[in-house]
Amino acid sequence: MLNKRGQEGFTLPWLITIIVIVVVAIVVIFGTTGLFKKIFGASEAIPSRLEAVAQVCKAGAQIGGITAVDYCYTFKDVGGDHYVNCEDARIQDALRRQEITSTIQCDNRDLVNNAVANKCAELSSRKQKSAVFNNGALSGCSGASQTCAAQGGTKKQQQCDTELENTIPASDLDQGEFCCKRK
């Protein structure tokens, strides 16, 4: 008579192992294809770099941990040629939902526009052709198709004097150069 153990088909441990392997395979497939995001609505979530900037803005608004220059006039890269400061509508909305009010006001539009132009000049010197600021709420740089001189500007090795000049993007700027145009 043959041993009964040798004649068994699938034992319970084998069946459990196969089920676990199938479940793990499904989880891996869903994870790599992004189906979890679609199923659980995570595609609506704030991207991680934007969330990191929002956390810095939140800390600055709550405890005054950052200066007005960082809050208003410093644009951080959040990926995909997008740059934000703490005035980005998505960040401000997140702060409002948490009932956080900042004491810092970014009311000098000329300085904000100069900060955008400075960032465009910096990106142009790195051969980046375009950028979007605050999700399109501020004018971005679109490759600066004209030279500095053609736009009536002067190339300088230092930042423009914001009281007398505007910084404008230009196609002929080298690393560390700025195109300044009198106001």
C-alpha positions as CSV (number, residue, x, y, z in Angstrom):
1,M,0.0,0.0,0.0
2,L,1.3,3.5,-0.9
3,N,1.9,6.1,1.6
4,K,-1.2,8.3,1.9
5,R,0.9,11.5,2.2
6,G,2.5,10.9,-1.2
7,Q,-0.8,10.7,-2.9
8,E,-2.3,14.0,-1.7
9,G,-2.9,16.7,-4.3
10,F,-2.7,20.3,-3.0
11,T,-2.2,20.6,0.7
12,L,-3.5,23.5,2.6
13,P,0.0,25.2,3.0
14,W,0.5,25.0,-0.8
15,L,-3.0,26.5,-1.4
16,I,-2.2,29.4,1.0
17,T,1.2,30.0,-0.6
18,I,-0.4,30.3,-4.1
19,I,-3.1,32.7,-2.8
20,V,-0.4,34.9,-1.1
21,I,1.7,34.9,-4.3
22,V,-1.4,36.0,-6.4
23,V,-2.3,38.7,-4.0
24,V,1.3,40.1,-3.9
25,A,1.4,40.0,-7.7
26,I,-1.8,42.0,-7.9
27,V,-0.5,44.6,-5.4
28,V,2.7,45.0,-7.4
29,I,0.8,45.4,-10.7
30,F,-1.6,48.0,-9.2
31,G,1.3,49.8,-7.5
32,T,3.4,50.1,-10.6
33,T,0.6,51.1,-13.0
34,G,-0.9,53.7,-10.7
35,L,-4.2,52.0,-10.3
36,F,-4.2,52.5,-6.5
37,K,-4.1,56.3,-7.1
38,K,-7.1,56.1,-9.3
39,I,-9.0,53.7,-7.0
40,F,-8.4,55.6,-3.8
41,G,-8.5,59.2,-5.3
42,A,-4.8,59.9,-4.5
43,S,-4.4,61.6,-7.9
44,E,-6.1,64.6,-6.2
45,A,-3.4,64.8,-3.6
46,I,-0.8,67.6,-3.5
47,P,2.5,66.4,-5.0
48,S,5.3,65.7,-2.5
49,R,7.5,68.7,-3.5
50,L,4.6,71.1,-3.3
51,E,3.6,69.6,0.0
52,A,7.2,70.2,1.3
53,V,7.0,73.8,0.3
54,A,3.6,74.1,1.9
55,Q,5.0,72.8,5.1
56,V,7.8,75.4,5.1
57,C,5.2,78.1,4.4
58,K,3.0,76.8,7.2
59,A,5.8,76.9,9.7
60,G,6.7,80.4,8.6
61,A,3.2,81.5,8.9
62,Q,2.7,80.0,12.3
63,I,5.9,80.8,14.1
64,G,7.5,83.4,11.7
65,G,10.3,81.0,10.9
66,I,11.0,82.5,7.4
67,T,11.6,86.0,6.1
68,A,9.3,87.9,3.7
69,V,12.0,87.4,1.1
70,D,11.7,83.6,1.4
71,Y,7.9,83.7,1.8
72,C,7.2,86.1,-1.2
73,Y,10.1,86.3,-3.5
74,T,11.9,83.0,-3.5
75,F,10.5,80.4,-5.9
76,K,11.1,76.8,-5.2
77,D,11.2,74.0,-7.9
78,V,8.2,71.6,-7.5
79,G,9.0,69.6,-10.6
80,G,8.0,69.7,-14.2
81,D,9.3,73.3,-14.8
82,H,6.9,74.5,-12.1
83,Y,8.0,77.0,-9.4
84,V,6.1,78.3,-6.4
85,N,6.4,80.7,-3.5
86,C,4.2,80.7,-0.4
87,E,1.6,82.9,-2.3
88,D,0.7,80.0,-4.6
89,A,-3.1,79.6,-4.4
90,R,-2.8,75.9,-3.6
91,I,-0.6,76.6,-0.7
92,Q,-2.8,79.5,0.5
93,D,-5.9,77.3,0.2
94,A,-4.2,74.6,2.3
95,L,-3.3,77.2,5.0
96,R,-6.8,78.5,5.0
97,R,-8.3,75.0,5.5
98,Q,-6.0,74.6,8.5
99,E,-7.1,78.1,9.8
100,I,-3.5,79.4,9.6
101,T,-3.1,83.1,8.8
102,S,0.3,84.5,7.9
103,T,1.5,87.9,9.1
104,I,3.6,88.2,6.0
105,Q,2.0,90.1,3.2
106,C,3.4,90.0,-0.4
107,D,2.0,93.3,-1.5
108,N,4.9,94.6,-3.7
109,R,4.0,93.2,-7.1
110,D,7.1,94.8,-8.7
111,L,9.4,92.8,-6.3
112,V,7.4,89.6,-7.1
113,N,7.7,90.2,-10.8
114,N,11.4,91.0,-10.5
115,A,11.8,87.7,-8.5
116,V,10.1,85.9,-11.4
117,A,12.3,87.6,-14.0
118,N,15.4,86.8,-11.9
119,K,14.4,83.1,-11.8
120,C,13.8,83.2,-15.6
121,A,17.3,84.7,-16.1
122,E,18.8,82.0,-13.9
123,L,16.9,79.3,-15.8
124,S,17.8,80.8,-19.1
125,S,21.5,80.7,-18.2
126,R,21.0,76.9,-17.5
127,K,19.4,76.6,-21.0
128,Q,15.9,75.8,-19.5
129,K,13.4,77.1,-22.1
130,S,10.3,77.6,-20.0
131,A,8.9,77.8,-16.5
132,V,5.5,78.2,-14.9
133,F,5.1,80.2,-11.7
134,N,2.4,79.6,-9.0
135,N,0.5,77.3,-11.3
136,G,0.2,80.0,-14.0
137,A,-1.0,82.8,-11.8
138,L,2.2,84.8,-12.5
139,S,3.7,85.4,-15.9
140,G,6.3,82.7,-16.6
141,C,9.3,82.6,-18.9
142,S,8.8,81.2,-22.2
143,G,12.3,80.7,-23.5
144,A,13.2,84.4,-23.7
145,S,13.4,84.5,-27.5
146,Q,14.9,88.0,-27.8
147,T,18.4,89.2,-26.8
148,C,18.9,91.6,-23.9
149,A,19.9,94.5,-26.2
150,A,16.9,93.9,-28.6
151,Q,14.6,94.4,-25.6
152,G,16.3,97.7,-24.6
153,G,18.2,96.1,-21.7
154,T,21.8,96.0,-20.4
155,K,23.6,92.8,-19.5
156,K,25.1,92.9,-16.0
157,Q,27.1,90.5,-13.8
158,Q,25.0,91.5,-10.7
159,Q,21.3,91.6,-10.0
160,C,19.4,94.6,-11.2
161,D,18.7,97.5,-8.9
162,T,15.0,96.9,-8.2
163,E,14.3,100.5,-7.5
164,L,15.4,101.7,-10.9
165,E,15.4,98.6,-13.1
166,N,13.4,95.5,-14.0
167,T,15.0,92.1,-14.6
168,I,13.9,90.7,-17.9
169,P,14.5,87.2,-19.5
170,A,16.8,87.3,-22.5
171,S,18.1,84.6,-24.9
172,D,21.8,85.7,-24.7
173,L,22.5,85.5,-21.0
174,D,25.4,83.5,-19.7
175,Q,25.7,81.9,-16.2
176,G,25.4,84.7,-13.6
177,E,24.3,87.4,-16.0
178,F,21.1,89.5,-15.7
179,C,19.4,91.6,-18.3
180,C,18.3,94.9,-16.6
181,K,15.9,97.4,-18.2
182,R,15.2,100.9,-16.8
183,K,11.7,101.3,-15.4
